[in-house]
C-alpha cells in the first residue's frame, strides 16, 4: 500500500469516526429543534452512508426511523435519563462507573481534563457540563477525528498520527471503560425508542472502534457503582462527639 493510499484510507476512517461521534454526542445532548434538525438533515444521513458491519448498520437504520419529531416529548424522555440530580439508574458520568472514593474520582476527572487541555479544549460552555459527562467525552472523540481528518487533508501525517494515538489512548483509558455499560443501561431503562436505539449504538460503536484502533480498555465497568443511600433522618439522633470535638 502506497503512502497516498494509506492516507486516503485513514482519511475515510477519520471522517467516519467524526460523523459517528458527532451523532452520538448530539443525540444524547439536551434536545432542541436545532439539534433534531441537525440529526435529521446531516448526521444521520452521514452515518447511514458508512460501511458498517451488520449489527451496527441495523441499529443505525432503527435509530433513523425513531428520530423524535416532537421536541417537548424528546426533552421529557431526556430528563428521565438525565435528571437535575444525577441518576442512580444510569449515571451520565464516568465517575458514576469508575473510581471508588473521592480521591480516585478526582484523579479521573483531572486526567480527563488533561486530555482536553492538551488539545486546547476545556469542558464548559453554555451548558457547563462536567468533563466526564458522556456527551463531553463523545464530543472530544469527534474533535480528535476532525483534527485528524484536517491534518491528513493538509498532508500533515505526523499531526494526524498524534490525533489518532490520542483517540486510541482516551478510548482505552476512559470512554470505553464505561460507555458500553452506560449505553446498554439507558437502552434497557428508557421507554423512548430513540434513546433505546441510541444507547445500543453507543455500546456497539465504542466496542467496534476499540477493535478498529487496536486497543483494549484498561478496565470494563459492568454497571454503575453502588451509591450511598440518602440519609432520611430515620436513624435517630446522632451520637455525642468524642471528648475534645465539637459539632
Backbone as CSV, one residue per row, in Angstrom:
resi,resn,N_x,N_y,N_z,CA_x,CA_y,CA_z,C_x,C_y,C_z
1,UNK,0.850,-1.201,0.000,0.000,0.000,0.000,0.881,1.245,0.000
2,UNK,0.640,2.159,-0.931,1.416,3.393,-1.003,1.016,4.335,0.112
3,UNK,1.886,5.322,0.394,1.597,6.304,1.441,0.323,7.078,1.122
4,UNK,0.129,7.403,-0.168,-1.063,8.156,-0.561,-2.331,7.331,-0.325
5,UNK,-2.255,6.045,-0.647,-3.412,5.177,-0.437,-3.700,5.010,1.050
6,UNK,-2.635,4.870,1.840,-2.795,4.721,3.286,-3.428,5.969,3.889
7,UNK,-2.954,7.142,3.445,-3.523,8.392,3.948,-5.000,8.511,3.552
8,UNK,-5.335,8.074,2.353,-6.722,8.122,1.895,-7.606,7.223,2.747
9,UNK,-7.110,6.038,3.077,-7.860,5.127,3.934,-8.038,5.723,5.334
10,UNK,-6.961,6.309,5.871,-7.035,6.937,7.189,-8.024,8.098,7.184
11,UNK,-8.057,8.851,6.076,-8.979,9.983,5.974,-10.428,9.501,5.989
12,UNK,-10.722,8.434,5.277,-12.082,7.883,5.255,-12.481,7.431,6.658
13,UNK,-11.551,6.765,7.359,-11.852,6.285,8.708,-12.062,7.449,9.671
14,UNK,-11.215,8.472,9.583,-11.352,9.633,10.466,-12.662,10.363,10.212
15,UNK,-13.039,10.492,8.951,-14.297,11.159,8.609,-15.495,10.365,9.133
16,UNK,-15.416,9.058,9.017,-16.483,8.220,9.555,-16.569,8.306,11.058
17,UNK,-15.412,8.336,11.720,-15.388,8.459,13.181,-15.973,9.809,13.602
18,UNK,-15.641,10.854,12.854,-16.202,12.182,13.129,-17.721,12.154,13.036
19,UNK,-18.266,11.554,11.991,-19.715,11.519,11.812,-20.396,10.756,12.941
20,UNK,-19.843,9.597,13.311,-20.490,8.776,14.327,-20.423,9.423,15.705
21,UNK,-19.263,9.910,16.098,-19.159,10.517,17.430,-19.959,11.818,17.515
22,UNK,-20.056,12.544,16.424,-20.894,13.748,16.406,-22.366,13.370,16.571
23,UNK,-22.780,12.314,15.906,-24.148,11.833,16.032,-24.458,11.436,17.466
24,UNK,-23.577,10.669,18.083,-23.825,10.188,19.440,-23.849,11.342,20.442
25,UNK,-22.897,12.252,20.315,-22.843,13.380,21.240,-24.070,14.274,21.099
26,UNK,-24.439,14.582,19.865,-25.610,15.436,19.624,-26.889,14.734,20.042
27,UNK,-26.982,13.444,19.770,-28.188,12.697,20.119,-28.431,12.595,21.602
28,UNK,-27.362,12.592,22.396,-27.501,12.480,23.846,-27.572,13.836,24.541
29,UNK,-27.313,14.911,23.811,-27.418,16.253,24.395,-28.890,16.631,24.590
30,UNK,-29.118,17.679,25.365,-30.493,18.111,25.638,-31.176,18.479,24.325
31,UNK,-32.311,17.865,24.019,-32.944,18.063,22.707,-33.383,19.508,22.464
32,UNK,-33.185,19.958,21.253,-33.669,21.252,20.786,-34.069,21.083,19.339
33,UNK,-34.830,22.041,18.814,-35.224,21.972,17.410,-33.992,21.992,16.513
34,UNK,-32.985,22.782,16.894,-31.761,22.867,16.092,-31.024,21.536,16.075
35,UNK,-30.910,20.898,17.226,-30.190,19.621,17.282,-30.936,18.515,16.551
36,UNK,-32.244,18.461,16.713,-33.010,17.449,15.993,-32.927,17.673,14.485
37,UNK,-32.922,18.953,14.086,-32.774,19.259,12.666,-31.410,18.841,12.132
38,UNK,-30.360,19.059,12.931,-29.015,18.657,12.530,-28.912,17.137,12.413
39,UNK,-29.520,16.431,13.342,-29.523,14.967,13.289,-30.218,14.472,12.021
40,UNK,-31.359,15.075,11.718,-32.152,14.621,10.576,-31.504,14.968,9.241
41,UNK,-30.982,16.175,9.127,-30.508,16.649,7.825,-29.071,16.258,7.507
42,UNK,-28.228,16.093,8.548,-26.811,15.869,8.272,-26.224,14.632,8.937
43,UNK,-26.414,14.489,10.252,-25.663,13.462,10.967,-26.161,12.046,10.690
44,UNK,-27.478,11.837,10.750,-28.000,10.501,10.463,-27.736,10.088,9.014
45,UNK,-27.958,10.974,8.021,-27.613,10.587,6.646,-26.130,10.285,6.463
46,UNK,-25.257,11.042,7.153,-23.819,10.803,7.018,-23.436,9.441,7.578
47,UNK,-23.982,9.104,8.735,-23.674,7.808,9.350,-24.273,6.668,8.540
48,UNK,-25.448,6.898,7.959,-26.097,5.857,7.157,-25.276,5.491,5.925
49,UNK,-24.378,6.383,5.489,-23.559,6.121,4.313,-22.280,5.349,4.637
50,UNK,-21.979,5.167,5.914,-20.755,4.477,6.296,-20.872,2.981,6.027
51,UNK,-19.749,2.366,5.712,-19.711,0.917,5.553,-19.506,0.300,6.930
52,UNK,-20.578,-0.210,7.507,-20.558,-0.729,8.870,-20.919,-2.207,8.879
53,UNK,-20.454,-2.953,9.880,-20.887,-4.344,9.998,-22.386,-4.420,10.277
54,UNK,-22.963,-5.581,10.022,-24.428,-5.750,10.074,-25.075,-5.269,11.370
55,UNK,-24.550,-5.623,12.558,-25.231,-5.152,13.774,-25.314,-3.637,13.868
56,UNK,-24.215,-2.961,13.506,-24.212,-1.505,13.551,-25.119,-0.910,12.483
57,UNK,-25.077,-1.470,11.296,-25.929,-0.976,10.207,-27.403,-1.082,10.585
58,UNK,-27.774,-2.187,11.198,-29.168,-2.380,11.585,-29.625,-1.394,12.642
59,UNK,-28.768,-1.117,13.625,-29.170,-0.205,14.692,-29.212,1.237,14.182
60,UNK,-28.352,1.578,13.206,-28.412,2.919,12.604,-29.737,3.096,11.867
61,UNK,-30.189,2.073,11.166,-31.484,2.131,10.478,-32.617,2.303,11.484
62,UNK,-32.564,1.556,12.584,-33.605,1.674,13.613,-33.576,3.051,14.263
63,UNK,-32.369,3.577,14.473,-32.238,4.901,15.081,-32.828,5.972,14.167
64,UNK,-32.542,5.887,12.894,-33.067,6.858,11.934,-34.588,6.857,11.931
65,UNK,-35.161,5.663,12.010,-36.624,5.545,11.993,-37.268,6.060,13.271
66,UNK,-36.507,6.127,14.362,-37.083,6.517,15.654,-36.755,7.950,16.061
67,UNK,-36.151,8.732,15.162,-35.812,10.116,15.498,-37.049,10.885,15.944
68,UNK,-37.021,11.515,17.124,-38.197,12.252,17.602,-38.519,13.446,16.702
69,UNK,-39.807,13.696,16.537,-40.239,14.880,15.815,-40.824,15.918,16.735
70,UNK,-41.024,15.523,17.984,-41.649,16.376,18.988,-40.600,16.769,20.016
71,UNK,-40.181,18.029,20.034,-39.139,18.475,20.947,-39.552,18.336,22.406
72,UNK,-40.754,18.774,22.825,-41.135,18.623,24.237,-41.116,17.170,24.710
73,UNK,-41.612,16.258,23.890,-41.608,14.847,24.271,-40.179,14.321,24.386
74,UNK,-39.318,14.722,23.441,-37.918,14.291,23.490,-37.238,14.820,24.750
75,UNK,-37.570,16.051,25.124,-36.978,16.621,26.339,-37.448,15.888,27.584
76,UNK,-38.696,15.481,27.602,-39.220,14.752,28.753,-38.478,13.424,28.931
77,UNK,-38.275,12.714,27.842,-37.533,11.452,27.914,-36.081,11.700,28.328
78,UNK,-35.506,12.795,27.856,-34.129,13.128,28.206,-34.012,13.421,29.700
79,UNK,-34.972,14.141,30.252,-34.934,14.477,31.669,-35.083,13.249,32.559
80,UNK,-35.756,12.236,32.059,-35.855,10.988,32.822,-34.475,10.326,32.902
81,UNK,-33.725,10.370,31.796,-32.392,9.772,31.773,-31.349,10.635,32.474
82,UNK,-31.476,11.946,32.309,-30.507,12.882,32.882,-31.235,13.882,33.781
83,UNK,-31.719,13.447,34.934,-32.447,14.359,35.825,-31.510,15.391,36.433
84,UNK,-32.067,16.490,36.987,-31.226,17.527,37.598,-30.301,16.972,38.675
85,UNK,-30.794,15.992,39.444,-29.945,15.273,40.393,-29.479,14.006,39.694
86,UNK,-28.164,13.761,39.695,-27.588,12.665,38.904,-28.354,11.356,39.105
87,UNK,-28.678,10.715,37.987,-29.405,9.451,38.015,-28.564,8.350,38.642
88,UNK,-29.194,7.534,39.469,-28.518,6.372,40.023,-28.773,5.141,39.162
89,UNK,-29.774,5.207,38.282,-30.067,4.074,37.399,-29.097,4.024,36.228
90,UNK,-28.804,5.162,35.652,-27.895,5.227,34.503,-27.133,6.550,34.553
91,UNK,-26.162,6.677,35.449,-25.415,7.939,35.549,-24.767,8.288,34.214
92,UNK,-24.799,9.564,33.887,-24.199,10.014,32.643,-22.756,10.450,32.793
93,UNK,-22.122,10.069,33.917,-20.759,10.492,34.226,-19.842,9.286,34.413
94,UNK,-18.630,9.402,33.895,-17.687,8.300,34.021,-17.446,7.915,35.473
95,UNK,-17.363,8.914,36.355,-17.093,8.612,37.757,-18.272,7.944,38.447
96,UNK,-19.396,7.835,37.772,-20.500,7.042,38.296,-20.291,5.552,38.075
97,UNK,-19.269,5.201,37.290,-18.982,3.809,36.956,-17.580,3.375,37.383
98,UNK,-16.693,4.347,37.593,-15.289,4.032,37.892,-14.785,4.909,39.029
99,UNK,-13.957,4.320,39.897,-13.289,5.117,40.916,-14.033,5.149,42.233
100,UNK,-13.688,4.254,43.131,-14.297,4.248,44.452,-13.635,5.329,45.307
101,UNK,-14.428,6.225,45.834,-13.889,7.246,46.716,-13.567,8.529,45.988
102,UNK,-13.570,9.604,46.749,-13.415,10.943,46.197,-12.033,11.148,45.578
103,UNK,-10.991,10.509,46.130,-9.644,10.740,45.614,-9.463,10.101,44.239
104,UNK,-9.955,8.874,44.061,-9.863,8.236,42.758,-10.694,8.983,41.725
105,UNK,-11.865,9.435,42.127,-12.734,10.151,41.199,-12.117,11.498,40.808
106,UNK,-11.500,12.164,41.770,-10.827,13.435,41.468,-9.675,13.211,40.502
107,UNK,-8.927,12.112,40.703,-7.837,11.790,39.794,-8.328,11.513,38.383
108,UNK,-9.459,10.812,38.278,-10.047,10.530,36.963,-10.443,11.821,36.264
109,UNK,-11.087,12.713,36.995,-11.515,13.988,36.410,-10.308,14.812,35.951
110,UNK,-9.251,14.807,36.761,-8.056,15.575,36.405,-7.403,15.004,35.157
111,UNK,-7.381,13.676,35.042,-6.776,13.049,33.865,-7.566,13.382,32.606
112,UNK,-8.891,13.340,32.696,-9.735,13.685,31.549,-9.496,15.137,31.130
113,UNK,-9.485,16.027,32.124,-9.250,17.445,31.827,-7.895,17.653,31.176
114,UNK,-6.899,16.834,31.559,-5.574,16.930,30.961,-5.596,16.582,29.476
115,UNK,-6.381,15.567,29.099,-6.547,15.236,27.684,-7.110,16.439,26.927
116,UNK,-8.128,17.078,27.514,-8.764,18.201,26.837,-7.790,19.367,26.672
117,UNK,-7.075,19.690,27.761,-6.146,20.823,27.709,-5.052,20.603,26.668
118,UNK,-4.602,19.366,26.524,-3.538,19.066,25.562,-3.954,19.388,24.138
119,UNK,-5.263,19.459,23.900,-5.761,19.792,22.561,-6.488,21.139,22.548
120,UNK,-6.163,21.973,23.544,-6.695,23.332,23.572,-8.165,23.417,23.893
121,UNK,-8.693,22.438,24.638,-10.118,22.382,24.939,-10.351,22.367,26.439
122,UNK,-11.554,22.693,26.832,-11.978,22.525,28.211,-13.485,22.336,28.216
123,UNK,-13.972,21.596,29.215,-15.411,21.402,29.341,-16.043,22.697,29.843
124,UNK,-17.292,22.891,29.491,-17.989,24.089,29.942,-18.923,24.597,28.873
125,UNK,-18.755,25.861,28.498,-19.663,26.452,27.519,-20.977,26.844,28.153
126,UNK,-21.982,27.033,27.328,-23.270,27.498,27.825,-23.919,26.486,28.763
127,UNK,-23.762,25.204,28.478,-24.421,24.183,29.288,-23.580,23.741,30.480
128,UNK,-22.310,24.124,30.514,-21.419,23.916,31.660,-21.506,22.494,32.200
129,UNK,-21.222,21.534,31.342,-21.254,20.133,31.756,-19.891,19.707,32.283
130,UNK,-19.871,18.701,33.153,-18.641,18.197,33.727,-17.770,17.506,32.671
131,UNK,-16.438,17.478,32.875,-15.554,16.862,31.886,-15.842,15.388,31.640
132,UNK,-16.363,14.684,32.646,-16.571,13.239,32.493,-17.979,12.887,32.036
133,UNK,-18.769,13.870,31.591,-20.107,13.558,31.099,-20.009,12.867,29.745
134,UNK,-20.939,11.979,29.470,-20.909,11.174,28.247,-20.883,12.043,26.994
135,UNK,-21.662,13.126,26.967,-21.697,13.958,25.765,-20.366,14.671,25.546
136,UNK,-19.697,15.052,26.635,-18.419,15.751,26.516,-17.337,14.796,26.015
137,UNK,-17.299,13.593,26.562,-16.292,12.622,26.127,-16.517,12.221,24.666
138,UNK,-17.767,12.047,24.272,-18.064,11.728,22.875,-17.687,12.886,21.955
139,UNK,-17.966,14.103,22.394,-17.622,15.270,21.581,-16.106,15.397,21.429
140,UNK,-15.367,15.063,22.479,-13.912,15.103,22.399,-13.399,14.127,21.343
141,UNK,-13.991,12.943,21.298,-13.598,11.981,20.270,-13.914,12.513,18.873
142,UNK,-15.016,13.235,18.735,-15.359,13.838,17.441,-14.348,14.915,17.062
143,UNK,-13.930,15.714,18.030,-12.941,16.772,17.774,-11.616,16.159,17.316
144,UNK,-11.189,15.089,17.996,-9.935,14.433,17.602,-10.029,13.899,16.172
145,UNK,-11.173,13.316,15.835,-11.357,12.794,14.473,-11.336,13.926,13.451
146,UNK,-11.944,15.050,13.783,-11.938,16.189,12.868,-10.532,16.736,12.668
147,UNK,-9.777,16.840,13.767,-8.405,17.330,13.667,-7.534,16.364,12.858
148,UNK,-7.777,15.076,13.033,-7.036,14.086,12.260,-7.350,14.214,10.767
149,UNK,-8.637,14.352,10.457,-9.034,14.465,9.050,-8.447,15.719,8.414
150,UNK,-8.482,16.835,9.117,-7.921,18.074,8.587,-6.417,17.946,8.372
151,UNK,-5.728,17.303,9.309,-4.281,17.118,9.179,-3.955,16.259,7.959
152,UNK,-4.726,15.216,7.735,-4.497,14.351,6.577,-4.743,15.106,5.273
153,UNK,-5.774,15.946,5.252,-6.060,16.728,4.057,-4.940,17.725,3.754
154,UNK,-4.235,18.160,4.793,-3.145,19.127,4.634,-1.790,18.442,4.458
155,UNK,-1.801,17.107,4.449,-0.549,16.374,4.295,0.305,16.340,5.538
156,UNK,-0.292,16.660,6.691,0.451,16.668,7.958,0.258,15.322,8.656
157,UNK,0.962,14.325,8.158,0.778,12.959,8.660,1.156,12.821,10.128
158,UNK,2.174,13.542,10.576,2.601,13.439,11.973,1.516,13.957,12.917
159,UNK,0.924,15.102,12.569,-0.165,15.641,13.386,-1.361,14.692,13.388
160,UNK,-1.640,14.090,12.252,-2.744,13.146,12.163,-2.494,11.941,13.070
161,UNK,-1.247,11.469,13.095,-0.909,10.319,13.939,-1.085,10.649,15.413
162,UNK,-0.744,11.859,15.801,-0.920,12.280,17.195,-2.390,12.228,17.577
163,UNK,-3.250,12.721,16.697,-4.696,12.703,16.959,-5.217,11.269,17.031
164,UNK,-4.757,10.424,16.118,-5.192,9.022,16.130,-4.721,8.330,17.409
165,UNK,-3.470,8.555,17.805,-2.942,7.935,19.018,-3.687,8.424,20.258
166,UNK,-4.019,9.722,20.285,-4.772,10.261,21.417,-6.169,9.652,21.477
167,UNK,-6.797,9.471,20.320,-8.115,8.834,20.272,-8.065,7.436,20.877
168,UNK,-7.045,6.670,20.467,-6.906,5.306,20.974,-6.666,5.299,22.479
169,UNK,-5.824,6.218,22.946,-5.498,6.267,24.373,-6.699,6.697,25.208
170,UNK,-7.419,7.725,24.743,-8.583,8.200,25.501,-9.681,7.139,25.519
171,UNK,-9.855,6.462,24.415,-10.843,5.388,24.352,-10.478,4.285,25.337
172,UNK,-9.212,3.903,25.345,-8.753,2.810,26.200,-8.803,3.165,27.679
173,UNK,-8.416,4.397,28.018,-8.289,4.777,29.425,-9.554,5.386,30.009
174,UNK,-10.482,5.795,29.142,-11.679,6.452,29.668,-12.974,5.967,29.012
175,UNK,-13.267,6.450,27.824,-14.605,6.254,27.255,-15.021,4.790,27.180
176,UNK,-14.137,3.922,26.696,-14.517,2.517,26.501,-14.629,1.742,27.809
177,UNK,-14.139,2.326,28.886,-14.236,1.642,30.182,-15.662,1.631,30.716
178,UNK,-16.480,2.591,30.271,-17.814,2.702,30.869,-18.933,2.972,29.878
179,UNK,-18.620,3.501,28.697,-19.681,3.865,27.749,-20.542,2.678,27.317
180,UNK,-19.968,1.484,27.054,-20.847,0.361,26.707,-21.843,0.029,27.813
181,UNK,-21.398,0.057,29.067,-22.317,-0.212,30.181,-23.392,0.868,30.270
182,UNK,-22.976,2.119,30.077,-23.941,3.220,30.093,-24.953,3.073,28.965
183,UNK,-24.462,2.793,27.758,-25.359,2.686,26.615,-26.392,1.594,26.789
184,UNK,-25.955,0.438,27.222,-26.900,-0.670,27.407,-27.849,-0.390,28.565
185,UNK,-27.362,0.365,29.525,-28.225,0.712,30.675,-29.378,1.611,30.223
186,UNK,-29.089,2.660,29.458,-30.183,3.537,29.043,-31.072,2.841,28.016
187,UNK,-30.482,1.937,27.239,-31.306,1.169,26.310,-32.316,0.301,27.030
188,UNK,-31.949,-0.144,28.235,-32.825,-1.031,28.994,-33.888,-0.275,29.790
189,UNK,-33.548,0.940,30.268,-34.477,1.624,31.166,-35.346,2.657,30.468
190,UNK,-34.935,3.150,29.301,-35.711,4.193,28.630,-36.951,3.599,27.958
191,UNK,-38.020,4.355,27.956,-39.237,3.961,27.236,-39.306,4.610,25.861
192,UNK,-38.278,5.388,25.505,-38.212,6.068,24.210,-37.452,5.208,23.208
193,UNK,-38.052,4.854,22.074,-37.315,4.091,21.061,-36.041,4.790,20.618
194,UNK,-36.063,6.108,20.555,-34.876,6.852,20.154,-33.723,6.587,21.126
195,UNK,-33.959,6.751,22.418,-32.892,6.551,23.391,-32.548,5.077,23.569
196,UNK,-33.496,4.190,23.367,-33.184,2.761,23.382,-32.182,2.431,22.282
197,UNK,-32.466,2.887,21.074,-31.566,2.622,19.947,-30.247,3.372,20.085
198,UNK,-30.313,4.599,20.587,-29.102,5.394,20.752,-28.172,4.755,21.780
199,UNK,-28.742,4.247,22.870,-27.929,3.576,23.874,-27.240,2.349,23.308
200,UNK,-27.970,1.558,22.540,-27.376,0.375,21.938,-26.283,0.755,20.942
201,UNK,-26.490,1.857,20.205,-25.478,2.295,19.243,-24.217,2.764,19.958
202,UNK,-24.358,3.453,21.076,-23.186,3.855,21.859,-22.354,2.626,22.218
203,UNK,-23.016,1.606,22.759,-22.301,0.406,23.186,-21.623,-0.299,22.014
204,UNK,-22.371,-0.517,20.936,-21.831,-1.249,19.796,-20.697,-0.483,19.110
205,UNK,-20.888,0.828,18.942,-19.878,1.604,18.227,-18.576,1.692,19.013
206,UNK,-18.646,1.974,20.306,-17.427,2.105,21.102,-16.645,0.791,21.083
207,UNK,-17.340,-0.315,21.197,-16.668,-1.611,21.136,-16.057,-1.853,19.750
208,UNK,-16.757,-1.447,18.719,-16.250,-1.596,17.354,-15.028,-0.709,17.126
209,UNK,-15.073,0.523,17.623,-13.962,1.449,17.429,-12.720,0.971,18.168
210,UNK,-12.906,0.329,19.311,-11.775,-0.266,20.016,-11.027,-1.233,19.099
211,UNK,-11.804,-2.081,18.436,-11.208,-3.068,17.528,-10.495,-2.381,16.363
212,UNK,-11.127,-1.362,15.801,-10.531,-0.649,14.666,-9.210,0.014,15.051
213,UNK,-9.134,0.546,16.260,-7.928,1.239,16.705,-6.917,0.285,17.335
214,UNK,-7.317,-0.967,17.528,-6.392,-1.965,18.036,-6.012,-1.814,19.488
215,UNK,-6.968,-1.379,20.322,-6.691,-1.205,21.749,-7.761,-1.908,22.575
216,UNK,-7.479,-2.050,23.865,-8.442,-2.636,24.792,-8.594,-1.678,25.967
217,UNK,-9.746,-1.657,26.615,-9.924,-0.770,27.773,-9.099,-1.247,28.963
218,UNK,-8.619,-0.306,29.763,-7.823,-0.667,30.932,-8.670,-1.362,31.988
219,UNK,-9.956,-1.126,31.974,-10.912,-1.837,32.816,-12.284,-1.719,32.170
220,UNK,-13.185,-2.602,32.560,-14.525,-2.592,31.980,-15.549,-2.582,33.103
221,UNK,-16.397,-1.562,33.123,-17.454,-1.472,34.128,-18.679,-2.242,33.649
222,UNK,-19.233,-3.046,34.524,-20.453,-3.775,34.186,-21.701,-2.927,34.388
223,UNK,-21.591,-1.929,35.253,-22.734,-1.070,35.554,-22.297,0.025,36.507
224,UNK,-23.222,0.863,36.929,-22.873,1.957,37.840,-22.368,1.442,39.176
225,UNK,-21.524,2.246,39.801,-21.054,1.927,41.148,-22.205,2.064,42.139
226,UNK,-22.190,1.282,43.218,-23.219,1.457,44.255,-23.175,2.873,44.814
227,UNK,-24.351,3.446,45.000,-24.443,4.799,45.524,-24.806,4.763,47.001
228,UNK,-24.242,5.710,47.756,-24.609,5.813,49.163,-26.074,6.189,49.286
229,UNK,-26.763,5.547,50.201,-28.166,5.872,50.413,-28.291,7.227,51.087
230,UNK,-29.292,7.963,50.671,-29.530,9.271,51.257,-30.024,9.123,52.692
231,UNK,-29.556,9.999,53.556,-29.988,9.978,54.952,-31.361,10.607,55.054
232,UNK,-32.361,9.799,55.458,-33.718,10.333,55.573,-34.058,10.742,56.993
233,UNK,-33.055,10.703,57.867,-33.284,11.132,59.239,-33.940,10.089,60.112
234,UNK,-34.119,8.883,59.613,-34.851,7.870,60.363,-33.958,7.054,61.293
235,UNK,-32.635,7.334,61.306,-31.729,6.514,62.103,-31.646,6.979,63.540
236,UNK,-32.356,8.048,63.886,-32.322,8.529,65.257,-31.296,9.627,65.429
237,UNK,-31.129,10.118,66.651,-30.201,11.225,66.886,-28.761,10.789,66.691
238,UNK,-27.920,11.725,66.290,-26.509,11.435,66.109,-25.853,11.210,67.467
239,UNK,-24.843,10.338,67.536,-24.170,10.099,68.814,-23.397,11.326,69.249
240,UNK,-23.151,11.404,70.551,-22.365,12.522,71.090,-20.960,12.432,70.567
241,UNK,-20.330,13.581,70.263,-18.969,13.551,69.745,-17.983,13.127,70.829
242,UNK,-16.842,12.570,70.421,-15.815,12.207,71.392,-15.339,13.435,72.142
243,UNK,-14.775,13.227,73.331,-14.267,14.375,74.122,-13.266,15.187,73.297
244,UNK,-13.384,16.508,73.379,-12.454,17.388,72.696,-12.915,17.823,71.324
245,UNK,-13.995,17.210,70.799,-14.510,17.604,69.494,-15.819,18.333,69.671
246,UNK,-16.065,19.267,68.773,-17.328,19.989,68.792,-18.048,19.727,67.486
247,UNK,-19.399,19.754,67.520,-20.148,19.502,66.293,-19.830,20.547,65.248
